[in-house]
Amino acid sequence: MSAVLVTVVATAGSTPREPGAWMRVDARRVEGTIGGGALEWRAIQEAKAMLATGETLRELDLPLGPELGQCCGGRVRLKLEATDRPLSAPLPADALDLVLFGAGHVGRALVRVLAVQPCRIRWIDPRAELLPEDPPAHVTAVPSALPVHEVSRGPNHAAWLVMTHSHDLDLDLCEAILRRGDARFLGLIGSATKRARFETRLVARGLAPDALRRLTCPIGLPGIAGKHPGTIAIATAAQLLALPR
């Protein structure tokens, strides 16, 4: 085996993470987290002991207060199992599906922020040179000369973000996503002026005004101000993570 996958199987009371949280421990690094602190430190030591002995399975039932001195006082049951998977563990069933159009500064910053969150990202841009050859786990990079054609290939009830280098392409993408009709969120990068112009053009293309209420522009959680790509990425990631699951 090359690593140990640590998964939170069950919890009771106040605990750092929820069931399904995971981390992958190998000889050089730890990927993911089960909440940090003494609990995570204990799990890492147990995983490294398994790597040293070749043991393939352990289960731990840990009261956080008496056993680990953590003041949250709950109880966590962990499963530690050998794995040879080179990438991250599977995401939980309720992980966010995001289709992201655009690999510019904000798009790249957003992928970096969301790479450590439970989400699946389909990342599309016609400029193949801007997409990474080795994207983060759970990110699928799709170089496409016809991004609008990718709308029909997106997952059901996904969140969509449109932030390409072309306003004309942005408009075509917004139209296709709105006509598809199942977006749980559609965000368009830009100003209120851009939104007003898009609304006029989309209505001229035959979309009902009510459909445009599903378009969010500008994007980003209110209260996080700034135009730096990293700031926009953080505000947008927070907005996505606040969506109902």
Backbone torsions as a table, in degrees:
resi	resn	phi	psi	omega
1	MET	NA	151.7	-178.4
2	SER	-108.5	-14.7	-176.6
3	ALA	-159.6	171.0	174.9
4	VAL	-123.2	128.9	176.3
5	LEU	-95.2	120.7	179.6
6	VAL	-105.8	123.1	-177.6
7	THR	-125.3	136.2	171.5
8	VAL	-76.3	113.9	-176.5
9	VAL	-88.1	-42.3	-177.5
10	ALA	-154.5	154.9	178.4
11	THR	-138.0	158.9	172.9
12	ALA	-144.3	139.1	-178.8
13	GLY	71.4	-155.3	-177.8
14	SER	-83.9	121.6	-177.8
15	THR	-136.7	157.7	-177.2
16	PRO	-66.4	-35.5	-177.7
17	ARG	-136.1	167.7	-176.5
18	GLU	-94.6	163.3	173.2
19	PRO	-56.1	139.2	-176.4
20	GLY	100.4	-19.7	176.1
21	ALA	-62.7	148.3	-173.0
22	TRP	-148.5	163.9	165.7
23	MET	-149.1	154.0	-179.8
24	ARG	-116.7	124.4	-175.6
25	VAL	-115.6	122.8	170.5
26	ASP	-124.1	-169.3	-172.4
27	ALA	-67.7	-21.1	-173.3
28	ARG	-113.6	-25.4	-172.9
29	ARG	-153.5	169.3	174.9
30	VAL	-121.8	127.8	179.0
31	GLU	-114.3	133.9	-177.4
32	GLY	83.4	-178.0	-179.0
33	THR	-156.5	146.0	172.4
34	ILE	-108.7	13.8	172.6
35	GLY	127.1	-5.6	178.3
36	GLY	76.6	-169.1	175.3
37	GLY	65.7	-159.2	-175.3
38	ALA	-64.4	-34.2	179.1
39	LEU	-61.0	-49.2	-178.3
40	GLU	-66.5	-40.3	179.1
41	TRP	-60.6	-42.5	178.3
42	ARG	-63.4	-43.6	-179.2
43	ALA	-64.3	-38.5	178.8
44	ILE	-63.8	-43.0	178.9
45	GLN	-63.8	-40.0	177.0
46	GLU	-63.8	-42.0	179.9
47	ALA	-64.9	-41.4	179.6
48	LYS	-66.9	-34.1	175.4
49	ALA	-64.1	-38.6	176.4
50	MET	-63.8	-41.7	178.4
51	LEU	-61.7	-36.8	-177.9
52	ALA	-72.2	-34.9	-174.7
53	THR	-98.0	-16.2	-176.2
54	GLY	85.0	6.0	177.6
55	GLU	-62.8	140.3	-172.9
56	THR	-104.6	-13.4	-176.7
57	LEU	-153.1	133.1	170.0
58	ARG	-139.4	151.1	171.7
59	GLU	-129.5	134.0	-178.0
60	LEU	-123.2	136.4	174.8
61	ASP	-121.1	105.4	-166.7
62	LEU	-118.4	115.2	168.1
63	PRO	-75.5	120.8	-169.7
64	LEU	-67.8	-33.4	-179.9
65	GLY	-74.4	-66.6	-176.6
66	PRO	-62.5	-38.4	-173.0
67	GLU	-83.5	-38.4	-169.4
68	LEU	-122.1	-4.0	178.5
69	GLY	70.4	22.8	178.4
70	GLN	-92.6	134.1	-171.5
71	CYS	-75.9	-10.2	179.7
72	CYS	-67.2	-27.1	165.4
73	GLY	78.1	4.8	179.6
74	GLY	-84.7	-163.6	-178.7
75	ARG	-137.1	140.0	-177.2
76	VAL	-131.4	133.2	173.1
77	ARG	-107.9	126.5	-176.9
78	LEU	-115.6	146.4	170.7
79	LYS	-117.1	126.9	178.2
80	LEU	-116.1	120.4	-176.5
81	GLU	-136.5	143.3	178.9
82	ALA	-65.5	144.6	178.4
83	THR	-147.9	150.1	172.2
84	ASP	-113.3	11.9	179.8
85	ARG	-65.4	127.7	179.9
86	PRO	-79.0	-17.2	-176.3
87	LEU	-113.4	-172.7	-175.5
88	SER	-66.9	158.4	175.5
89	ALA	-66.6	161.2	179.0
90	PRO	-59.7	147.6	178.2
91	LEU	-79.8	155.8	175.8
92	PRO	-64.0	160.1	-174.7
93	ALA	-61.3	-29.6	-176.9
94	ASP	-93.0	16.9	178.2
95	ALA	-61.3	144.7	-179.8
96	LEU	-69.1	132.9	169.6
97	ASP	-97.5	124.6	-179.3
98	LEU	-126.7	132.0	170.3
99	VAL	-109.3	118.4	-174.7
100	LEU	-114.4	120.5	175.0
101	PHE	-102.4	115.4	177.0
102	GLY	125.0	123.8	179.4
103	ALA	-117.4	33.3	174.0
104	GLY	-78.6	-162.5	-175.1
105	HIS	-60.0	-45.8	-178.1
106	VAL	-70.1	-41.7	178.9
107	GLY	-59.3	-45.0	-179.9
108	ARG	-65.9	-40.5	178.2
109	ALA	-64.6	-38.9	-179.2
110	LEU	-65.6	-41.2	178.3
111	VAL	-62.7	-38.5	177.7
112	ARG	-63.2	-41.6	179.9
113	VAL	-65.9	-44.1	-174.8
114	LEU	-81.6	-9.6	-178.8
115	ALA	-61.4	-24.6	-179.5
116	VAL	-100.5	10.9	180.0
117	GLN	-109.0	157.2	179.5
118	PRO	-76.2	84.6	179.0
119	CYS	-150.8	154.0	173.6
120	ARG	-107.8	129.4	-175.6
121	ILE	-120.6	127.0	169.4
122	ARG	-104.4	112.7	-167.5
123	TRP	-112.6	116.8	-167.6
124	ILE	-123.3	135.3	174.4
125	ASP	-159.0	141.5	176.6
126	PRO	-71.9	-16.0	-178.4
127	ARG	-92.4	88.9	-173.4
128	ALA	-57.1	-30.5	-176.2
129	GLU	-68.0	-17.5	179.5
130	LEU	-88.3	-16.2	180.0
131	LEU	-88.1	140.1	-177.9
132	PRO	-71.5	145.2	175.0
133	GLU	-72.5	-28.7	-179.6
134	ASP	-125.8	79.3	-175.8
135	PRO	-70.5	165.1	176.7
136	PRO	-58.7	160.7	176.7
137	ALA	-56.6	143.3	178.8
138	HIS	70.1	11.9	173.8
139	VAL	-113.9	125.8	176.2
140	THR	-108.6	115.0	179.1
141	ALA	-87.5	127.6	-174.5
142	VAL	-125.3	97.4	171.7
143	PRO	-74.3	121.7	-175.1
144	SER	-139.2	126.2	176.4
145	ALA	-71.6	-18.3	-178.8
146	LEU	-128.9	75.3	-175.7
147	PRO	-57.0	-33.5	-178.5
148	VAL	-60.3	-32.0	178.7
149	HIS	-66.0	-20.8	-179.8
150	GLU	-75.9	-14.7	-178.6
151	VAL	-61.5	-42.0	-178.7
152	SER	-69.0	-16.2	-177.4
153	ARG	-94.9	-3.0	-178.5
154	GLY	-72.8	159.1	179.8
155	PRO	-68.7	159.2	178.1
156	ASN	-67.9	143.0	173.4
157	HIS	55.3	39.2	179.7
158	ALA	-85.5	165.5	165.1
159	ALA	-90.9	142.5	-177.1
160	TRP	-125.5	138.2	174.6
161	LEU	-128.5	131.0	-178.2
162	VAL	-117.1	114.8	-178.5
163	MET	-152.4	57.3	-178.4
164	THR	-86.1	-178.1	-179.6
165	HIS	-82.9	-4.3	-172.2
166	SER	-129.1	124.3	177.0
167	HIS	-65.3	-35.0	177.9
168	ASP	-63.6	-42.8	177.1
169	LEU	-66.1	-41.4	176.0
170	ASP	-55.3	-44.1	-179.5
171	LEU	-62.5	-46.9	179.7
172	ASP	-61.7	-39.5	179.7
173	LEU	-66.7	-44.6	179.1
174	CYS	-60.6	-42.1	178.1
175	GLU	-60.7	-47.5	-178.0
176	ALA	-63.4	-40.6	-179.3
177	ILE	-68.3	-42.3	178.6
178	LEU	-65.7	-37.9	178.2
179	ARG	-69.1	-31.6	176.5
180	ARG	-59.9	-44.2	166.3
181	GLY	89.1	2.0	-176.6
182	ASP	-120.4	16.0	-178.3
183	ALA	-68.5	131.4	173.6
184	ARG	-79.9	-18.5	177.4
185	PHE	-161.8	136.5	173.5
186	LEU	-130.9	111.1	179.8
187	GLY	-111.1	137.3	179.2
188	LEU	-122.1	125.0	178.0
189	ILE	-71.8	140.9	178.6
190	GLY	140.9	-174.1	-173.7
191	SER	-97.5	175.8	174.2
192	ALA	-63.4	-32.2	177.1
193	THR	-64.8	-43.0	177.1
194	LYS	-61.2	-42.7	179.3
195	ARG	-60.0	-46.2	-178.5
196	ALA	-60.3	-41.8	179.0
197	ARG	-66.7	-39.2	178.6
198	PHE	-66.4	-40.5	178.6
199	GLU	-58.4	-45.7	179.8
200	THR	-60.5	-44.4	-177.5
201	ARG	-71.2	-36.7	179.9
202	LEU	-69.6	-37.9	175.1
203	VAL	-63.8	-40.4	177.8
204	ALA	-62.7	-25.3	177.8
205	ARG	-86.7	1.6	174.1
206	GLY	103.2	5.5	177.4
207	LEU	-80.1	139.9	179.2
208	ALA	-70.7	142.6	178.4
209	PRO	-55.0	-34.9	179.6
210	ASP	-61.5	-33.3	-179.5
211	ALA	-64.2	-28.2	-176.5
212	LEU	-72.5	-14.2	176.3
213	ARG	-65.4	-18.4	180.0
214	ARG	-83.9	-2.7	178.8
215	LEU	-93.4	125.5	177.9
216	THR	-105.6	117.0	178.9
217	CYS	-160.8	123.7	1.3
218	PRO	-66.4	164.6	178.1
219	ILE	-101.2	164.2	177.1
220	GLY	112.9	143.2	178.7
221	LEU	-63.7	127.2	179.1
222	PRO	-56.7	143.2	179.4
223	GLY	99.6	-14.8	175.5
224	ILE	-102.6	99.0	-172.9
225	ALA	-97.4	155.9	176.5
226	GLY	133.1	151.3	-177.9
227	LYS	-111.0	3.1	175.6
228	HIS	-66.0	139.4	-179.0
229	PRO	-52.2	-39.9	179.3
230	GLY	-65.3	-38.4	178.6
231	THR	-66.0	-44.8	178.2
232	ILE	-61.4	-40.7	-179.5
233	ALA	-62.9	-43.7	-179.8
234	ILE	-65.4	-43.8	179.7
235	ALA	-63.8	-37.9	-179.7
236	THR	-72.9	-40.5	176.7
237	ALA	-60.8	-42.1	177.9
238	ALA	-62.2	-39.6	177.9
239	GLN	-62.7	-43.1	178.9
240	LEU	-66.0	-42.1	-178.8
241	LEU	-69.3	-18.1	177.3
242	ALA	-84.4	-6.0	-179.7
243	LEU	-64.7	142.8	176.1
244	PRO	-60.6	141.3	178.0
245	ARG	-97.8	NA	NA
